[in-house]
Amino acid sequence: DSMLSLDLRGTWLESYSITPVQDLPDEVNACVGAFGLTCGDPHPRLKLVSRVGWSTGPLTLRLQHRHLSAVTDDRIVIARRRGTTGPSEADLAAPVMGSRDYIDVSFSFDVPGQRMTLYGGVNNLFDLDPPIVGYSQQQANTYPSTYDALGAEFFIGAKIRF
């Protein structure tokens, strides 16, 4: 008995705004597709996760793709939206952080006759580096809450049912 499973999930960020000064409610910074000193962590417009799984008997194999769309330094984005002159891309260390695509693989195996499952895999299979921001105040010079800052991560384990 074999089974193939497909799953696609996505998030489209239509609006994300920050009002930096409470007393100036008309001064609103739109942060969709931006990151930086005003907007903080990157806010990609599109995030997708797709998975393919194949199960046969006690073995299950999974392949996952994670996508984050590109983001631009908020000083450029905010200036464009306001119709003002902001810094040029040449003035910034990382004006744009391109889209990122991560591939993860994993397996699980139900040990026959036992109440045990073995599992393992690799996240960020191709060891894709995170985008570098150029701000020394950022953790590891990137945004580890958004991007895989550790590179390829291997894991293995067992689950025992009592």
DSSP file with accessible surface (Angstrom, degrees, kcal/mol):
  #  RESIDUE AA STRUCTURE BP1 BP2  ACC     N-H-->O    O-->H-N    N-H-->O    O-->H-N    TCO  KAPPA ALPHA  PHI   PSI    X-CA   Y-CA   Z-CA
    1    1 A D              0   0  194      0, 0.0    56,-1.5     0, 0.0     2,-0.3   0.000 360.0 360.0 360.0 118.1    0.0    0.0    0.0
    2    2 A S  E     -A   56   0A  74     54,-0.2     2,-0.4     2,-0.0    54,-0.2  -0.883 360.0-168.1-118.3 153.2    1.5    3.3   -1.1
    3    3 A M  E     -A   55   0A 123     52,-2.6    52,-2.8    -2,-0.3     2,-0.4  -0.998   8.3-156.8-144.0 136.7    0.2    6.8   -0.7
    4    4 A L  E     -A   54   0A 113     -2,-0.4     2,-0.4    50,-0.2    50,-0.2  -0.935  14.1-169.3-110.8 132.7    1.2   10.1   -2.3
    5    5 A S  E     -A   53   0A  60     48,-2.8    48,-2.6    -2,-0.4     2,-0.4  -0.967   5.2-169.1-125.3 142.6    0.3   13.4   -0.5
    6    6 A L  E     +A   52   0A 128     -2,-0.4     2,-0.4    46,-0.2    46,-0.2  -0.985   7.1 177.5-127.9 140.2    0.6   17.0   -1.8
    7    7 A D  E     -A   51   0A  52     44,-2.2    44,-2.9    -2,-0.4     2,-0.4  -0.993   6.5-179.2-146.1 132.9    0.2   20.1    0.3
    8    8 A L  E     +A   50   0A 123     -2,-0.4     2,-0.4    42,-0.2    42,-0.2  -0.991   7.5 172.7-134.6 125.2    0.6   23.8   -0.6
    9    9 A R  E     +A   49   0A 159     40,-2.8    40,-2.9    -2,-0.4     2,-0.3  -0.989   6.1 174.1-131.3 143.5    0.1   26.6    1.9
   10   10 A G  E     -A   48   0A  50     -2,-0.4     2,-0.4    38,-0.2    38,-0.2  -0.974  21.6-150.6-148.3 159.3    0.8   30.3    1.3
   11   11 A T  E     -A   47   0A  87     36,-2.7    36,-2.2    -2,-0.3     2,-0.5  -0.999   6.9-163.9-132.2 128.9    0.4   33.7    2.9
   12   12 A W  E     -A   46   0A 142     -2,-0.4     2,-0.9    34,-0.2    34,-0.2  -0.967  12.6-149.6-111.9 117.5    0.0   36.9    1.0
   13   13 A L        +     0   0   44     32,-3.1     3,-0.1    -2,-0.5    -2,-0.0  -0.795  22.0 171.5 -90.5 106.4    0.7   40.0    3.1
   14   14 A E        +     0   0  133     -2,-0.9     2,-0.3     1,-0.3    -1,-0.2   0.852  64.9   9.6 -82.3 -38.0   -1.5   42.8    1.7
   15   15 A S        +     0   0   84     16,-0.1    -1,-0.3    30,-0.1     2,-0.3  -0.997  52.2 162.0-150.6 136.3   -0.9   45.4    4.3
   16   16 A Y        +     0   0   99     -2,-0.3    15,-3.8    -3,-0.1    16,-0.4  -0.794  20.1 176.1-153.9 109.0    1.4   46.0    7.2
   17   17 A S  E     -F   30   0B  63     -2,-0.3     2,-0.4    13,-0.2    13,-0.2  -0.901  16.8-158.4-122.7 150.1    1.8   49.5    8.6
   18   18 A I  E     -F   29   0B  43     11,-2.5    11,-3.3    -2,-0.3    -2,-0.0  -0.988   6.5-158.1-125.9 131.2    3.6   51.1   11.4
   19   19 A T        -     0   0   68     -2,-0.4     9,-0.2     9,-0.2     3,-0.1  -0.916  12.1-170.5-105.3 101.5    2.8   54.5   13.0
   20   20 A P  S    S+     0   0   68      0, 0.0     2,-0.5     0, 0.0    -1,-0.1   0.801  71.0  42.5 -69.5 -27.8    6.1   55.5   14.6
   21   21 A V    >   -     0   0   68      6,-0.4     3,-1.9     3,-0.3     6,-0.2  -0.964  67.3-154.9-125.3 117.5    4.8   58.5   16.6
   22   22 A Q  T 3  S+     0   0  177     -2,-0.5    -1,-0.1     1,-0.3     0, 0.0   0.849  96.0  56.2 -58.3 -36.8    1.5   58.2   18.4
   23   23 A D  T 3  S+     0   0  143      1,-0.2    -1,-0.3     2,-0.1     3,-0.1   0.546 105.0  55.3 -75.5  -7.0    0.9   62.0   18.3
   24   24 A L    X   +     0   0   90     -3,-1.9     3,-1.8     3,-0.1    -3,-0.3  -0.618  63.0 165.1-121.9  71.0    1.3   62.0   14.4
   25   25 A P  T 3  S+     0   0   85      0, 0.0    -1,-0.1     0, 0.0    -2,-0.1   0.707  72.3  61.4 -65.6 -17.4   -1.3   59.4   13.4
   26   26 A D  T 3  S+     0   0  159      1,-0.1     2,-1.2    -3,-0.1    -3,-0.0   0.611  83.5  86.1 -82.6 -12.8   -1.2   60.5    9.7
   27   27 A E    <   +     0   0   84     -3,-1.8     2,-0.4    -6,-0.2    -6,-0.4  -0.753  61.7 163.8 -89.4  94.2    2.5   59.6    9.5
   28   28 A V        -     0   0   62     -2,-1.2     2,-0.6    -9,-0.2    -9,-0.2  -0.945  28.9-149.9-118.3 133.6    2.2   55.9    8.6
   29   29 A N  E     -F   18   0B   9    -11,-3.3   -11,-2.5    -2,-0.4     2,-0.5  -0.916  11.2-144.8-105.3 117.9    5.0   53.7    7.2
   30   30 A A  E     -F   17   0B  34     -2,-0.6   -13,-0.2   -13,-0.2    51,-0.1  -0.714  18.7-178.5 -81.2 122.6    3.8   50.9    4.9
   31   31 A a    >   +     0   0    0    -15,-3.8     3,-1.8    -2,-0.5    12,-0.3   0.251  30.5 130.7-112.4  11.4    6.2   47.9    5.5
   32   32 A V  T 3  S+     0   0    6    -16,-0.4     3,-0.1     1,-0.3    13,-0.1  -0.499  86.8   7.7 -66.1 129.0    5.0   45.3    3.1
   33   33 A G  T 3  S+     0   0   14     10,-3.1    39,-2.7     1,-0.3     2,-0.3   0.711 115.4 107.3  74.0  20.7    8.0   43.9    1.3
   34   34 A A  E <   +g   72   0C   0     -3,-1.8     9,-1.8     9,-0.4     2,-0.3  -0.831  41.0 178.0-130.0 164.8   10.3   45.9    3.5
   35   35 A F  E     +g   73   0C   0     37,-1.5    39,-3.3    -2,-0.3     2,-0.3  -0.957  33.6  74.6-151.6 161.8   12.9   45.5    6.3
   36   36 A G  B  > S-I   40   0D   4      4,-2.4     4,-2.4    -2,-0.3    -2,-0.0  -0.901  85.6 -19.9 137.7-157.7   15.1   47.8    8.2
   37   37 A L  T  4 S+     0   0  103     -2,-0.3    -1,-0.2     1,-0.2     4,-0.1   0.815 133.8  29.9 -65.1 -33.4   15.5   50.5   10.8
   38   38 A T  T  4 S+     0   0   61     -3,-0.1    -1,-0.2     2,-0.1    -2,-0.1   0.892 128.5  36.4 -90.9 -47.0   11.8   51.6   10.7
   39   39 A a  T  4 S-     0   0    7      1,-0.2     2,-0.2    -9,-0.1    -2,-0.2   0.677  89.8-159.4 -85.6 -18.4   10.0   48.3    9.8
   40   40 A G  B  <  +I   36   0D  30     -4,-2.4    -4,-2.4     3,-0.0    -1,-0.2  -0.540  57.8  29.1  78.7-138.0   12.2   45.9   11.7
   41   41 A D  S    S-     0   0   73     -2,-0.2    -7,-0.1    -6,-0.2   102,-0.0  -0.117 102.2 -81.6 -56.0 153.8   12.3   42.3   10.6
   42   42 A P        -     0   0    8      0, 0.0    -7,-0.2     0, 0.0    -1,-0.1  -0.250  35.1-159.6 -59.2 143.4   11.6   41.5    6.9
   43   43 A H        -     0   0   28     -9,-1.8   -10,-3.1   -12,-0.3    -9,-0.4  -0.723  13.3-163.0-123.6  76.4    7.9   41.4    5.9
   44   44 A P        -     0   0    4      0, 0.0   -31,-0.2     0, 0.0    27,-0.1  -0.325  18.4-138.3 -61.3 142.7    7.9   39.4    2.6
   45   45 A R  S    S+     0   0   75     25,-0.5   -32,-3.1     1,-0.2     2,-0.4   0.878  87.8  36.6 -68.1 -35.9    4.7   39.9    0.6
   46   46 A L  E     +A   12   0A  48    -34,-0.2    23,-2.3    24,-0.1     2,-0.4  -0.966  58.9 175.8-127.5 130.6    4.6   36.2   -0.2
   47   47 A K  E     -AB  11  68A  96    -36,-2.2   -36,-2.7    -2,-0.4     2,-0.4  -1.000  12.4-179.3-127.9 130.0    5.5   33.1    1.8
   48   48 A L  E     -AB  10  67A  52     19,-2.1    19,-2.8    -2,-0.4     2,-0.4  -0.978  14.1-173.3-129.5 145.4    4.8   29.6    0.5
   49   49 A V  E     -AB   9  66A  42    -40,-2.9   -40,-2.8    -2,-0.4     2,-0.4  -0.985  10.5-179.8-134.1 122.9    5.4   26.1    1.8
   50   50 A S  E     -AB   8  65A  38     15,-2.5    15,-2.9    -2,-0.4     2,-0.4  -0.969   4.2-170.4-123.5 142.2    4.8   23.1   -0.4
   51   51 A R  E     -AB   7  64A  91    -44,-2.9   -44,-2.2    -2,-0.4     2,-0.4  -0.990  12.7-167.9-133.6 143.1    5.2   19.5    0.6
   52   52 A V  E     -AB   6  63A  65     11,-2.6    11,-2.8    -2,-0.4     2,-0.4  -0.998  16.0-176.7-125.0 129.5    5.3   16.2   -1.2
   53   53 A G  E     -AB   5  62A   4    -48,-2.6   -48,-2.8    -2,-0.4     2,-0.4  -0.959  11.1-168.1-127.5 146.8    5.1   13.0    0.8
   54   54 A W  E     -AB   4  61A 109      7,-2.8     7,-2.9    -2,-0.4     2,-0.4  -0.989   6.8-173.2-135.3 125.2    5.2    9.3   -0.2
   55   55 A S  E     +AB   3  60A  28    -52,-2.8   -52,-2.6    -2,-0.4     2,-0.4  -0.965   9.9 168.9-119.8 135.5    4.4    6.5    2.2
   56   56 A T  E >   -AB   2  59A  44      3,-2.6     3,-2.1    -2,-0.4   -54,-0.2  -0.934  65.5 -46.7-144.7 116.8    4.8    2.8    1.6
   57   57 A G  T 3  S-     0   0   59    -56,-1.5    -1,-0.1    -2,-0.4    53,-0.0  -0.311 124.8 -15.5  58.8-129.3    4.4    0.4    4.4
   58   58 A P  T 3  S+     0   0   49      0, 0.0    52,-2.1     0, 0.0     2,-0.4   0.518 120.3  89.5 -84.0  -3.1    6.3    1.6    7.4
   59   59 A L  E <   -BC  56 109A  54     -3,-2.1    -3,-2.6    50,-0.2     2,-0.4  -0.800  48.9-178.9-103.0 134.3    8.4    4.1    5.4
   60   60 A T  E     -BC  55 108A  20     48,-2.6    48,-2.0    -2,-0.4     2,-0.4  -0.999   4.4-170.0-129.0 130.5    7.4    7.8    4.8
   61   61 A L  E     -BC  54 107A  74     -7,-2.9    -7,-2.8    -2,-0.4     2,-0.4  -0.949   6.5-169.8-117.9 140.3    9.6   10.2    2.8
   62   62 A R  E     -BC  53 106A 108     44,-2.7    44,-2.1    -2,-0.4     2,-0.4  -0.991  12.7-168.4-134.1 143.3    8.9   13.9    2.6
   63   63 A L  E     -BC  52 105A  87    -11,-2.8   -11,-2.6    -2,-0.4     2,-0.4  -0.996  14.7-171.8-126.8 129.1   10.2   16.8    0.4
   64   64 A Q  E     -BC  51 104A  38     40,-3.0    40,-2.7    -2,-0.4     2,-0.4  -0.969  11.0-162.6-127.2 140.5    9.4   20.4    1.4
   65   65 A H  E     -BC  50 103A  54    -15,-2.9   -15,-2.5    -2,-0.4     2,-0.4  -0.986   6.6-167.3-120.3 128.2   10.0   23.7   -0.4
   66   66 A R  E     -BC  49 102A  55     36,-2.7    36,-2.7    -2,-0.4     2,-0.4  -0.972   6.6-170.3-116.9 130.9    9.9   27.0    1.5
   67   67 A H  E     -BC  48 101A  33    -19,-2.8   -19,-2.1    -2,-0.4     2,-0.4  -0.971  10.8-177.0-125.0 135.5    9.8   30.3   -0.4
   68   68 A L  E     -BC  47 100A  20     32,-2.5    32,-2.3    -2,-0.4   -21,-0.2  -0.999  26.6-129.2-125.4 128.4   10.1   33.9    0.9
   69   69 A S        -     0   0   21    -23,-2.3   -36,-0.0    -2,-0.4    28,-0.0  -0.289  37.8 -82.4 -73.8 164.8    9.7   36.8   -1.6
   70   70 A A        -     0   0   45    -26,-0.1   -25,-0.5    29,-0.1     2,-0.3  -0.207  41.8-156.9 -65.6 153.7   12.3   39.5   -1.8
   71   71 A V  E     - H   0  97C   0     26,-2.4    26,-3.0   -27,-0.1     2,-0.3  -0.958   3.2-144.6-132.9 153.2   12.3   42.5    0.5
   72   72 A T  E     -gH  34  96C  26    -39,-2.7   -37,-1.5    -2,-0.3    24,-0.2  -0.884  35.3 -88.1-119.9 148.0   13.7   46.0    0.1
   73   73 A D  E >>  -g   35   0C   1     22,-3.1     4,-1.9    -2,-0.3     3,-1.1  -0.275  39.1-128.5 -53.0 131.9   15.3   48.4    2.7
   74   74 A D  H 3> S+     0   0    0    -39,-3.3     4,-3.0     1,-0.3     5,-0.4   0.767 103.8  65.4 -62.7 -24.8   12.5   50.4    4.3
   75   75 A R  H 3> S+     0   0   83    -40,-0.3     4,-1.4     1,-0.2    -1,-0.3   0.902 108.0  41.5 -65.0 -35.5   14.2   53.7    3.6
   76   76 A I  H <> S+     0   0    8     -3,-1.1     4,-2.4     2,-0.2    -2,-0.2   0.935 117.0  47.5 -73.4 -47.1   13.8   53.1   -0.1
   77   77 A V  H  X S+     0   0   10     -4,-1.9     4,-2.3     1,-0.2     5,-0.2   0.937 113.6  46.4 -61.8 -47.7   10.3   51.7    0.2
   78   78 A I  H  X S+     0   0   17     -4,-3.0     4,-1.8     1,-0.2     6,-0.2   0.923 112.6  50.2 -64.4 -42.3    9.0   54.5    2.4
   79   79 A A  H  X>S+     0   0    9     -4,-1.4     5,-2.4    -5,-0.4     4,-0.9   0.929 111.3  49.1 -62.9 -42.7   10.5   57.2    0.3
   80   80 A R  H ><5S+     0   0  153     -4,-2.4     3,-0.6     1,-0.2    -1,-0.2   0.921 111.3  48.8 -62.2 -44.6    9.0   55.7   -2.9
   81   81 A R  H 3<5S+     0   0  119     -4,-2.3    -1,-0.2     1,-0.3    -2,-0.2   0.796 114.8  44.9 -68.6 -28.7    5.5   55.5   -1.3
   82   82 A R  H 3<5S-     0   0  112     -4,-1.8    -1,-0.3    -5,-0.2    -2,-0.2   0.540 110.1-122.3 -87.8 -11.1    5.6   59.0   -0.1
   83   83 A G  T <<5S+     0   0   68     -4,-0.9     2,-0.2    -3,-0.6    -3,-0.2   0.773  70.3 126.2  74.3  26.2    7.0   60.3   -3.4
   84   84 A T      < -     0   0   82     -5,-2.4     2,-0.6    -6,-0.2    -1,-0.3  -0.620  68.7 -94.1-109.8 172.4   10.1   61.8   -1.7
   85   85 A T        +     0   0  145     -2,-0.2     3,-0.1    -3,-0.1    -5,-0.0  -0.761  48.9 169.7 -89.7 123.9   13.8   61.4   -2.3
   86   86 A G        -     0   0   34     -2,-0.6   -10,-0.1     1,-0.2   -11,-0.0  -0.479  45.3 -55.1-115.5-169.3   15.4   58.7   -0.2
   87   87 A P        -     0   0   44      0, 0.0    -1,-0.2     0, 0.0     2,-0.2  -0.350  56.8-117.7 -67.5 151.1   18.7   57.0   -0.3
   88   88 A S    >   -     0   0   59      1,-0.1     3,-1.5    -3,-0.1     4,-0.5  -0.518  25.2-110.7 -83.4 160.0   19.8   55.5   -3.6
   89   89 A E  G >  S+     0   0   91      1,-0.3     3,-1.2     2,-0.2    -1,-0.1   0.839 118.7  61.9 -59.9 -30.5   20.5   51.7   -3.7
   90   90 A A  G 3  S+     0   0   94      1,-0.2    -1,-0.3     4,-0.1     0, 0.0   0.757  97.5  58.9 -67.3 -21.8   24.2   52.5   -4.1
   91   91 A D  G <  S+     0   0  117     -3,-1.5     2,-0.4     2,-0.0    -1,-0.2   0.606  97.1  73.9 -81.8 -12.4   24.2   54.2   -0.7
   92   92 A L  S <  S-     0   0   21     -3,-1.2    42,-0.1    -4,-0.5   -19,-0.0  -0.827  72.1-140.6-110.5 144.4   23.1   51.1    1.2
   93   93 A A  S    S+     0   0   86     -2,-0.4    41,-0.1     1,-0.3    -1,-0.1   0.874 102.4  12.3 -66.2 -39.4   25.0   48.0    2.0
   94   94 A A        +     0   0   12     39,-0.3    -1,-0.3     1,-0.1   -21,-0.1  -0.645  68.1 165.7-139.3  79.3   22.0   45.7    1.3
   95   95 A P  S    S+     0   0   25      0, 0.0   -22,-3.1     0, 0.0     2,-0.4   0.855  74.5  23.3 -66.9 -31.8   19.3   47.6   -0.5
   96   96 A V  E     -H   72   0C  63    -24,-0.2     2,-0.6    -7,-0.1   -24,-0.2  -0.999  61.8-155.6-136.7 134.2   17.4   44.4   -1.5
   97   97 A M  E     -H   71   0C   4    -26,-3.0   -26,-2.4    -2,-0.4     3,-0.1  -0.963  32.6-133.6-105.9 113.6   17.4   41.0    0.0
   98   98 A G        -     0   0   33     -2,-0.6   -27,-0.0   -28,-0.2   -30,-0.0  -0.027  32.0 -76.0 -62.6 168.4   16.4   38.6   -2.8
   99   99 A S        -     0   0   53    -29,-0.1     2,-0.4     1,-0.1   -30,-0.2  -0.228  46.9-143.4 -63.0 156.0   13.9   35.9   -2.5
  100  100 A R  E     -C   68   0A  48    -32,-2.3   -32,-2.5    -3,-0.1     2,-0.4  -0.976  13.6-169.7-127.1 138.8   14.9   32.7   -0.7
  101  101 A D  E     -C   67   0A  69     -2,-0.4     2,-0.4   -34,-0.2   -34,-0.2  -0.987   8.3-170.4-129.1 119.8   14.0   29.1   -1.5
  102  102 A Y  E     -C   66   0A   2    -36,-2.7   -36,-2.7    -2,-0.4     2,-0.5  -0.885   8.5-153.9-111.3 142.2   14.9   26.4    1.0
  103  103 A I  E     -C   65   0A  41     -2,-0.4    22,-3.3   -38,-0.2     2,-0.4  -0.966  13.1-175.5-115.8 130.0   14.6   22.6    0.4
  104  104 A D  E     -C   64   0A   7    -40,-2.7   -40,-3.0    -2,-0.5     2,-0.3  -0.950   3.7-168.4-122.6 143.3   14.0   20.2    3.3
  105  105 A V  E     +CD  63 122A  46     17,-2.4    17,-2.6    -2,-0.4     2,-0.3  -0.974  12.3 165.4-129.4 146.6   13.9   16.4    3.2
  106  106 A S  E     -CD  62 121A  34    -44,-2.1   -44,-2.7    -2,-0.3     2,-0.3  -0.977  14.4-162.7-153.5 164.8   12.9   14.0    6.0
  107  107 A F  E     -CD  61 120A  70     13,-2.5    13,-1.9    -2,-0.3     2,-0.3  -0.965   2.3-164.3-142.8 159.8   11.9   10.4    6.6
  108  108 A S  E     -CD  60 119A  17    -48,-2.0   -48,-2.6    -2,-0.3     2,-0.4  -0.984   5.3-166.5-143.7 147.7   10.1    8.3    9.2
  109  109 A F  E     -CD  59 118A  69      9,-3.0     9,-2.9    -2,-0.3     2,-0.7  -0.967  14.3-146.5-139.3 117.5   10.2    4.6    9.7
  110  110 A D  E     - D   0 117A  71    -52,-2.1     7,-0.2    -2,-0.4     5,-0.1  -0.770  28.5-128.8 -83.2 113.8    7.8    2.6   11.9
  111  111 A V    >   -     0   0   33      5,-2.3     3,-1.8    -2,-0.7     5,-0.5  -0.497  28.5-114.2 -66.9 120.4    9.9   -0.3   13.2
  112  112 A P  T 3  S+     0   0   92      0, 0.0     3,-0.1     0, 0.0    -1,-0.1  -0.288  95.2   8.2 -59.7 135.9    7.9   -3.5   12.5
  113  113 A G  T 3  S+     0   0   83      1,-0.2     2,-0.3    -3,-0.0    -2,-0.1   0.478 115.3  91.8  75.8   0.3    6.7   -5.3   15.6
  114  114 A Q  S <  S-     0   0  120     -3,-1.8     2,-0.4     2,-0.2    -1,-0.2  -0.821  79.4-127.2-120.4 164.4    7.9   -2.5   17.9
  115  115 A R  S    S+     0   0  151     -2,-0.3    46,-3.1    46,-0.1     2,-0.4  -0.389  77.5 106.6-103.3  52.3    6.2    0.6   19.2
  116  116 A M  E     - E   0 160A  52     -5,-0.5    -5,-2.3    -2,-0.4     2,-0.4  -0.988  50.2-163.4-136.8 141.8    8.9    2.8   17.9
  117  117 A T  E     -DE 110 159A  12     42,-2.5    42,-2.8    -2,-0.4     2,-0.4  -0.994   9.9-155.3-122.9 128.6    9.3    5.2   15.0
  118  118 A L  E     +DE 109 158A  70     -9,-2.9    -9,-3.0    -2,-0.4     2,-0.3  -0.821  21.4 173.1 -98.0 142.9   12.7    6.4   13.7
  119  119 A Y  E     +DE 108 157A  97     38,-2.5    38,-2.7    -2,-0.4     2,-0.3  -0.967   8.3 144.4-147.1 161.8   12.9    9.7   12.0
  120  120 A G  E     +DE 107 156A   1    -13,-1.9   -13,-2.5    -2,-0.3     2,-0.3  -0.977   5.6 147.5-177.6 178.9   15.4   12.1   10.6
  121  121 A G  E     -DE 106 155A  13     34,-2.3    34,-2.3    -2,-0.3     2,-0.4  -0.982  38.5 -90.9 164.3-171.6   16.2   14.6    7.8
  122  122 A V  E     -DE 105 154A  17    -17,-2.6   -17,-2.4    -2,-0.3     3,-0.4  -0.994  21.7-155.2-137.6 126.5   17.9   17.8    6.7
  123  123 A N  E    S+ E   0 153A  52     30,-2.8    30,-2.5    -2,-0.4   -19,-0.2  -0.839  86.6  17.3 -96.4 142.5   16.5   21.3    6.8
  124  124 A N  S >  S-     0   0    2     -2,-0.4     3,-2.4    28,-0.2    -1,-0.2   0.972  80.1-171.3  58.4  56.9   18.1   23.7    4.2
  125  125 A L  T 3  S+     0   0   66    -22,-3.3   -21,-0.1    -3,-0.4    27,-0.1   0.816  77.9  48.7 -50.1 -40.8   19.5   20.8    2.3
  126  126 A F  T 3  S-     0   0  156    -23,-0.3    -1,-0.3    25,-0.1    -2,-0.1   0.282 108.6-120.9 -92.1  13.8   21.6   22.9    0.0
  127  127 A D    <   -     0   0   89     -3,-2.4     2,-0.2     1,-0.2    -2,-0.1   0.875  39.0-168.7  53.9  44.6   23.1   25.0    2.8
  128  128 A L        -     0   0   62     23,-0.1    23,-0.2     1,-0.1    -1,-0.2  -0.482  17.2-127.0 -68.7 127.3   21.8   28.2    1.4
  129  129 A D        -     0   0  112     -2,-0.2    20,-0.1     1,-0.1    19,-0.1  -0.467  23.5-112.7 -72.3 147.6   23.4   31.2    3.2
  130  130 A P        -     0   0   19      0, 0.0     2,-0.1     0, 0.0    -1,-0.1  -0.370  42.6 -89.0 -72.8 159.7   21.0   33.9    4.7
  131  131 A P        -     0   0    7      0, 0.0     2,-0.4     0, 0.0    12,-0.3  -0.443  40.8-126.7 -68.3 143.4   21.0   37.3    3.1
  132  132 A I        -     0   0   99      1,-0.1    10,-0.2    10,-0.1     9,-0.1  -0.787  19.2-167.0 -94.3 134.5   23.6   39.7    4.6
  133  133 A V        -     0   0    1      8,-2.5   -39,-0.3    -2,-0.4    -1,-0.1   0.802  25.1-133.5 -94.0 -35.3   22.1   43.0    5.8
  134  134 A G        +     0   0   39      7,-0.4     2,-0.6     1,-0.3   -41,-0.1   0.543  67.7 119.6  89.9   4.4   25.2   45.1    6.5
  135  135 A Y    >   -     0   0   23      1,-0.1     3,-1.6     6,-0.1    -1,-0.3  -0.915  52.8-156.4-102.2 117.5   23.9   46.4    9.8
  136  136 A S  T 3  S+     0   0  118     -2,-0.6     5,-0.2     1,-0.3     4,-0.1   0.750  89.3  65.6 -66.9 -19.4   26.3   45.3   12.6
  137  137 A Q  T 3  S+     0   0  120      2,-0.1    -1,-0.3     3,-0.1     2,-0.2   0.627  83.1  94.5 -78.7 -11.5   23.5   45.6   15.2
  138  138 A Q  S X  S-     0   0   49     -3,-1.6     3,-1.6     1,-0.1     2,-0.4  -0.502  92.1 -95.7 -78.8 152.7   21.6   42.6   13.6
  139  139 A Q  G >  S-     0   0  141      3,-0.3     3,-1.7     1,-0.3    -1,-0.1  -0.512 105.7 -12.3 -69.3 121.8   22.1   39.1   14.9
  140  140 A A  G 3  S-     0   0   81     -2,-0.4    -1,-0.3     1,-0.3     3,-0.1   0.748 119.5 -74.8  57.8  23.6   24.7   37.4   12.7
  141  141 A N  G <  S+     0   0   54     -3,-1.6    -8,-2.5     1,-0.2    -7,-0.4   0.810 119.1  64.8  61.2  29.8   24.4   40.3   10.3
  142  142 A T  S <  S-     0   0    0     -3,-1.7    -3,-0.3   -10,-0.2    -1,-0.2  -0.819  97.3 -87.0-153.3-165.5   21.0   38.9    9.1
  143  143 A Y    >>  -     0   0    2    -12,-0.3     4,-2.8    -2,-0.2     3,-1.9  -0.812  36.4-179.5-117.8  87.8   17.5   38.2   10.4
  144  144 A P  T 34 S+     0   0   49      0, 0.0     5,-0.3     0, 0.0    -1,-0.1   0.705  79.1  64.4 -66.2 -16.2   17.6   34.7   11.9
  145  145 A S  T 34 S+     0   0   87      1,-0.1     3,-0.1    -3,-0.1    -2,-0.0   0.701 117.7  27.0 -76.7 -15.2   13.9   34.9   12.8
  146  146 A T  T <4 S+     0   0   31     -3,-1.9     2,-0.3     1,-0.2    -1,-0.1   0.767 122.7  43.2-110.6 -41.3   13.1   35.0    9.1
  147  147 A Y  S  < S-     0   0    3     -4,-2.8     2,-1.1   -16,-0.1    -1,-0.2  -0.762  88.9-100.8-112.4 155.3   16.0   33.2    7.3
  148  148 A D        +     0   0   25     -2,-0.3     3,-0.4     1,-0.2    -3,-0.1  -0.609  42.5 173.9 -73.9 101.2   17.9   30.0    8.1
  149  149 A A        +     0   0   38     -2,-1.1    -1,-0.2    -5,-0.3    -4,-0.0   0.661  69.5  59.1 -85.4 -16.4   21.1   31.5    9.7
  150  150 A L  S    S-     0   0  141      1,-0.3    -1,-0.2    -6,-0.1     2,-0.1   0.508  95.0-139.9 -92.8  -4.9   22.6   28.1   10.7
  151  151 A G        +     0   0    4     -3,-0.4    -1,-0.3   -23,-0.2     2,-0.1  -0.483  65.7   8.9  79.6-153.5   22.8   26.6    7.2
  152  152 A A  S    S-     0   0   27     -2,-0.1     2,-0.5   -27,-0.1   -28,-0.2  -0.397  70.4-160.9 -64.6 132.0   22.0   22.9    6.8
  153  153 A E  E     -E  123   0A  76    -30,-2.5   -30,-2.8    -2,-0.1     2,-0.3  -0.977   1.5-160.6-120.0 121.5   20.5   21.4    9.9
  154  154 A F  E     +E  122   0A 158     -2,-0.5     2,-0.3   -32,-0.2   -32,-0.2  -0.780  12.3 178.9 -98.9 143.4   20.6   17.6   10.4
  155  155 A F  E     +E  121   0A  76    -34,-2.3   -34,-2.3    -2,-0.3     2,-0.3  -0.992   9.3 172.0-144.7 150.2   18.3   15.9   12.8
  156  156 A I  E     +E  120   0A 143     -2,-0.3     2,-0.3   -36,-0.3   -36,-0.3  -0.976  14.7 144.2-152.1 147.3   17.6   12.3   13.8
  157  157 A G  E     -E  119   0A  20    -38,-2.7   -38,-2.5    -2,-0.3     2,-0.3  -0.978  33.6-122.8-168.0-179.6   15.5   10.8   16.6
  158  158 A A  E     -E  118   0A  53     -2,-0.3     2,-0.5   -40,-0.2   -40,-0.2  -0.993  10.2-153.2-140.2 144.7   13.2    8.0   17.8
  159  159 A K  E     -E  117   0A 122    -42,-2.8   -42,-2.5    -2,-0.3     2,-0.5  -0.988  12.9-166.7-120.1 123.8    9.7    8.1   19.2
  160  160 A I  E     -E  116   0A  99     -2,-0.5     2,-0.5   -44,-0.2   -44,-0.2  -0.949   7.6-151.1-113.7 128.8    8.8    5.2   21.6
  161  161 A R              0   0   96    -46,-3.1   -46,-0.1    -2,-0.5    -2,-0.0  -0.855 360.0 360.0-101.2 129.1    5.2    4.7   22.5
  162  162 A F              0   0  210     -2,-0.5    -2,-0.0     0, 0.0     0, 0.0  -0.709 360.0 360.0 -99.9 360.0    4.4    3.1   25.9
